[in-house]
Amino acid sequence: MRTIIYSSDWCPFCARAKMLLDHKGVTYEEINVDNKPKIRAEMTNLSGRTSVPQIFIGKTHVGGCDDLFALERQGKLDELLSNNKD
């Protein structure tokens, strides 16, 4: 399974999202959008959102940090992660 997080160096929400993924032991690919308009446009195209972070677990667009933490609070994050294992 491929987990991708589009992020920015100066984004506290990105840091929080990565901390949760790290805590869960998730290996993820971080794609930094700082000063990269083409990469940011790719992120916007894929997610329909312009803010960071944007998180994808497998083929599922999770959304941003609040969305990720909402899944965790609902007990659905572990299920999503396990359903998207290779």
Secondary structure, 3 states (H helix, E strand, C coil): CCEEEEECCCCHHHHHHHHHHHHCCCCCEEEECCCCHHHHHHHHHHHCCCCCCEEEECCEEEECHHHHHHHHHCCCHHHHHHHCCC
